[in-house]
Amino acid sequence: MTKKRLCWAAAALGVALAATGLPGQAFAEPRPSNARTTLPSGFLDLTAARAALPLGPSGLAETRSTQTLQPGLTLTRIVRGAVDQKHRWTVEASIPGGDTSPDPDAPPTALKDKASADELVSGLRGDGFDARAERVTTPRTADYAGGTLGWRVRIGSFTSQSAATTERTRMINAGYSGSVTYTGWDGATTDRGPWRLDVLTIDPRTFRGALDASYGPDIENRETVSALATDAGAVAAVNAGFFVLDPRSGAPGDPAGVGVYDGRLLSETVGGRPGFVVQDDGRRTQVTRLTWEGTVSANGTSLPLNGVNRVPGLIRNCGGGEGDSPTSLPLHDVTCTNPDQLVAFTPEYGASTPQGEGVEAVLDSTGLVVELRTARGGTLPPGGSSVQATGRHVAALTALARPGARLSVETTLRDDQGDPVTPGPGTDIVNAGPELVRDGNVHITPATDGMVHPGNPSWYYGWVHKRNPRTVAGTDAAGRTVLITADGRSTNSLGLSITESAKVARSLGLRDAVNLDGGGSTTMVANGRVINAPSDAAGERPVGDALLVLPRKG
């Protein structure tokens, strides 16, 4: 099955999940789906507009082909530009002294100050390499000043990837490190392409199917978008939120941010980062910033929860809370740590809860403590759940969760005003970031959402500034849900920078838009097959969750 329909034994446990009915406000309906069919001035009707994408010089050739996959669901393929003969392959040398990441989407240490870059250039030239230093500047965003990011070092200019690879091998043999790159991925506004985008549009005026988010059989394992789509019988699908990839960062597949499925909070938020909220009927889709809080209590005593359905002590993308290291704020693609954690687990997590030091209170389907494990990890009773404690929380949970006691686990989602929100049983939320478009204006938030890494401009350079495959989601002024994939990391499709992603979303008429997981995760499925070109060498990447468009009802 694609998404477990198990409850967290809410009634029997006394669990007051905000996602299943805690008093508070429901998600707002800012634009009724039938409020208007004529868009206001400045907004484009994606089904009819022919305005060119804001990529490269004006006048580039651009083709669009649209097909109806089912009533209210269209798929548009946009191809703009052609291979630009001025683009070359080159070798980008790693400048000593930077950080690295196990994430294959993370960049090498590419940028430093000019003095460091010049020093490396001098050494490379002394060893017979045609090296040069180049300044990298990046656009301003809503919360980041932009300007000079740093200096990069490159070697040679080649017409083929193989020639650049040969030069890289020679460089490595000389004691240096670096990677082969294509200048078309740099993001110059004068580039002539090509770009290839696929756009799914759900029109609530005629759509009678369902829009759903699925994480597969359990939270802790990854599935491909095509497998999730096939399992659900989906007409179309795209990858969704960020997730744990490296086992050293938690359970691979665990959403690295908010995850609400069928109205139940199964993964906590990352600080106040945005979530993409969808309803089963394809209406009232929105981008919303969310925080959360949770408690476990018994006999009038409550303890604060630190997480839901994740390995205690490992907080992917950070933004957890007090005591987290190196920060309590969001920091994308970084795994923060905290030795003192209290984490709740639901039946959806997986076959077995995480193992390790600490204690685990195992609850049956009524919330009764049936076992107190003095080492964490193991199977759960049918319909049961658990709470794990590490560090200084071990003694408190041990005192609270005596066998035979009844525990209540409560979680609450809050909007950016601090008010409780109550997703209904047909609501799903996947994590996202940064924002791209707000109220019809380009509004990019990398600093707020942890994409600016203090002291490491190379990370911003590779993830935000440079072109990559991207997945974008949003809504237009007519209440339509729009899901976009842009291929990248090839000569046949350059990809998009984050700034370009925002401009493209705005040009396609999106009033609110957000960036979903991208890179090798970017995947779109239609009519049972992958229609884009995922960039991982191994092909389609298994992901944490996906957005599925299900067939017409009835």
C-alpha positions, 0 to 999 in steps of 0.5 A: 500500500502507498500510505498507511491509513493507521491512526496513532490510536488517538481515541484509545491513547488520549492523543490530542494531535493537532492534525486530528482535531486539536481545537484551533483554526483550520487551514485558511482558504485564501482564494476560493476555487470558484472565486474567479476564472479571469486572472487579474492584470499581470497574471498569466493563464498557463493554459493559454499564455504564450509569454516566453520564459524569462531565461536567456535573451529574448527571441530564443526559440521556445516550444510548448506542447500540452496534453490533458491527462484527465479532466482538470489535469494538464501536462505541458512540456516547455523547451526553450533555446538550444545548445549554446556553442560558447559553453565549454567543459572545464575543471573546477579546482577545490580550494584548500580549507573548506568543508565537505558533505556526504550528500551527492548534491552538495558542492565541493569547496569551490569558493574562497577569498581572492588571495586564496584563489590566487595562491592556488592559481599560482601553484597550478600554473607552476605545475603546468596547468592553465589555471585562472581565478574568477569572481562569482557574484550572486543576485540579491534575494528577499533576505540575503544581500547577494553580491560577491560570494567569493572566487573560484579557480578553473583550469582549461576550456574543453569542447568535450567532457572526456577531455576535461576529465582527462585534465582533472585526472592529470590535476589529481595526479599532481596532488590537487582535487576538483571536479569537472563542470559545464559552463552552462550550469553557471547561470549567466543571463546571456546563456541561450539554453537549452532548458526543459521543463514539465508542468502539471496543472490541476484546475479545481473547476473541472478536476474530480480526482484526488491530490495526495502525498505518499511516503510509501509503506513506512516512514523510514525507507525510501521509494522511487516516485514511479513506484509510489505512483504505480502503487497508488494507480496515480495518473501523475506524480512528482517528488516532494519534500527533503529527506534523510539520505545518509544513514549517519544523519538518521533513517534514510527516507525520513522527511527532513521537515514537516510531514502531515499525511491524511491530517496526521503529523508524522514528522515535525517541522524544521523551525518555521520553514514552509510547508506545501499544503494540499487537499485531497480534492485539489482545492485550497492548496497553499504555502504556509510556514509552520512550527510545532510543539508536543508533549508526553504526559501522565498523571498531571506531569508533562514532558516536552517532545523534541521530535516525531518518527526520527532517530533521537539526537539527529536533526536533519536540516537543524531547526529543532530547538534549544541545545541543538548543535551547531545551531537551533536555527534551520541549516539546510543539508546539515545534521544537527545533534543533541544528546538529550532528546524525547522522540515519539514513534507511531506505527507508520515509522517502520518495522522497528524503532531506532536502536541505541542507548536510553530508554523506550516506553512501549505503548499498546493501542490504548496508550498503556505502557506495556514495556520499558526498554532499557535499551532503545529499539524494537518492534511495536505491538499491533497498533501500538506506539512508543516514546524514546528518551536519551541523555538527561530525559532518560530519568524523567521518562523512566519515572513517568512511564512505569508499566501499567501507566497510561501516557498521552502524546499531544502535538500541535501545529502552529502557523506563522502567527503562532495560532494552532491549525487543524489539518483535516483528514484529507490534508497532506503537508510536505516540507519545502524551502526556500519560498520563491513567490509570495502574493505574486511577487518574487520573494526568495528566502534562503537565509531564513530557511537555512540555505546561507551557511555562515563561513561556507559560501561554496555551499550557497554557490552550489545549491542556490546560485548554480543551475540544478534540476529543480522541483517547484510547487505553487498556486495561481490566482485562479486557485490552480495547483501547479507542479513544475520540474526542470531537468538539469546537470546535462548539456540538453537541459541546463537546469535553474538557479533558485532565482531563475526558479522563482522568475519562471514560477512567476512567469507561469502565473504562480501567485505563491510558490516554493522550492521542493527537493531537487537535484537527483530527486527531481522526478515527474511521472505521467501515465505510468512512466518517468517523463523527465531525465533524473540526473543521478548516474544510477537513474531515478532516485528513491525519495522520502515522499511524493505528490500524487495525482489520482484518477477521476473519481467515479 
